[in-house]
Amino acid sequence: MKVSLKNAYFRVGLELTIAWLFVAFSYYVSQLGATDWFSRSGAVMCLLAAGANFALVKLHQRDLARIFRDQEHSPREKAQAILRPPKTFARLSRLSYLTGIFGTAIWGYGDLLL
């Protein structure tokens, strides 16, 4: 089953959104008295960020392979595909890195942030 690039980007964005919402929920639960939830949610956030990043790289590699396989693209178009990835890919990639960084900080210092 082939998944369109737009749907695949949506799934990655949804995964990152779930990571942030889980941290917000864990913070709320930790404020109610369960102190371990928030710091452990940082580990979950890192895991989801890493999964999103791997999915993004796989999508981009698949897209590049399609461009290089087709004979209708000029060498200039192929070079631009490598040097200028799609804006959605770049934005989601940055968001996944930030999610991983914040997840690491929460994982390491979550108990001190409460």
Secondary structure, 3 states (H helix, E strand, C coil): CCCCHHHHHHHHHHHHHHHHHHHHHHHHHHHCCCCHHHHHHHHHHHHHHHHHHHHHHHHHHHHHHHHHHCCCCCHHHHHHHHHCCCHHHHHHHHHHHHHHHHHHHHHHHHHHHC
